[in-house]
Amino acid sequence: MIDLRSDTATRPTAGMRRAIAEALVGDEQKREDPSVNALQERVAALLGHEAAIFVPTATMANQIALKLHSRPGDVLIAEDTAHVVIYEYGGAAAHAGLMTLGLAGDRGRLSSEQIRAAAEPSSKGADQQATVLALENTHNSSGGRVWPLGELEDVVATTRELGLAVHLDGARLLNASTALRVAPAEISGRFDTVTICLSKGLGCPLGALLAGSQELMERAWREKHLFGGAMRQAGVVAAAGLYALDHHLELLADDHARARRLAEALAEAGLPIDLDQVETNFVQLDAVKLGLTRSDALARLQQAGVGLSGTIHPSVMRAVTHLDVGDDDIERAAELIPQALRPRVPA
Ligand SMILES: Cc1ncc(COP(=O)(O)O)c(C=O)c1O
């Protein structure tokens, strides 16, 4: 099957497996794992922050960050289809006691005006105060869309002026920096905390990092223990991360080019593709516009040997490019998808 369901579908490459096998390791809980320490330093520098901590998942990184910026009863402002709002099992409430105020976004983006209005103190005054804004870049639910730098700068400046902390769910930040052709730190350096994920475009089996100031990351260490995320010889995983930064980061541009190639080929074949949506490694396709239910469309595709997946939008499917998908797979998928979704003449 050509697996375009998610960029989490990758398996470690031969080179990454060698790096894992040869990793220098130590007790990570005691901060003695040389590979973890090296990865944390490297990622902190890459993201323009003083320090970073290594955690098993981006969800844990996000959840730790939200706890750092709030007290129970505070309000989290986020775009209403953001990962922290819809895919983290209510963690913001469960872990940090945060009430989430989800705002309608435009391609995953919020405006300064929306944030200003949402951060107005409630009639209960100090009781219930917005203390943290979480943004997502690239934005998963809108199809891997990228925040324009100037707009991001304005929103973050407004949020700071209002006295809120700002967290970036940058699980796919490196896709955003690749698309904008800027250093990742140009995007992430302006936030208080930033999550990046290793198990998506970078092709690692697991792992994520949270970056921020030295002081915040010291507090984050404690939260990591509390979440059960303090590990032992985690260098076997960190080594995959270091390998990915050396060898896979530069390949994200190829994933983006392949998504564009697929989108253009599908549009040429007459499928209703919005080419403007394709800014990184996602291509979205609405089953309803083809006169199909999404489950029928996904089943037909599966039968034809191409895996797409659903999104939060009830009829929308997505194809996601990643390290394990090459040019030939894209050419083949570009033939198979229109064939599988073509109207069928009853027998
Ligand atoms: C934007 C975003 N944030 C966070 C996550 C969570 O990643 P993980 O599966 O590592 O917890 C995902 C996963 O898809 C994501 O898309």
The ligand as an SDF file (V2000), in Angstrom:
LIG
                    3D

 16 16  0  0  0  0  0  0  0  0999 V2000
   -0.0220   19.7230   15.5300 C   0  0  0  0  0  0  0  0  0  0  0  0
    0.2260   18.5220   16.3750 C   0  0  0  0  0  0  0  0  0  0  0  0
    0.5920   18.6810   17.6460 N   0  0  0  0  0  0  0  0  0  0  0  0
    0.8460   17.6400   18.4550 C   0  0  0  0  0  0  0  0  0  0  0  0
    0.7230   16.3530   17.9920 C   0  0  0  0  0  0  0  0  0  0  0  0
    0.9500   15.2160   18.9520 C   0  0  0  0  0  0  0  0  0  0  0  0
    2.0170   14.4010   18.5870 O   0  0  0  0  0  0  0  0  0  0  0  0
    2.2910   13.0450   19.3770 P   0  0  0  0  0  0  0  0  0  0  0  0
    1.5690   11.9830   18.6270 O   0  0  0  0  0  0  0  0  0  0  0  0
    3.7880   12.9180   19.3240 O   0  0  0  0  0  0  0  0  0  0  0  0
    1.7870   13.1940   20.7720 O   0  0  0  0  0  0  0  0  0  0  0  0
    0.3210   16.1290   16.6710 C   0  0  0  0  0  0  0  0  0  0  0  0
    0.1680   14.7570   16.1570 C   0  0  0  0  0  0  0  0  0  0  0  0
   -0.3440   14.5030   15.1080 O   0  0  0  0  0  0  0  0  0  0  0  0
    0.0590   17.2390   15.8420 C   0  0  0  0  0  0  0  0  0  0  0  0
   -0.3420   17.0960   14.5760 O   0  0  0  0  0  0  0  0  0  0  0  0
  1  2  1  0
  2  3  1  0
  2 15  2  0
  3  4  2  0
  4  5  1  0
  5  6  1  0
  5 12  2  0
  6  7  1  0
  7  8  1  0
  8  9  2  0
  8 10  1  0
  8 11  1  0
 12 13  1  0
 12 15  1  0
 13 14  2  0
 15 16  1  0
M  END
$$$$
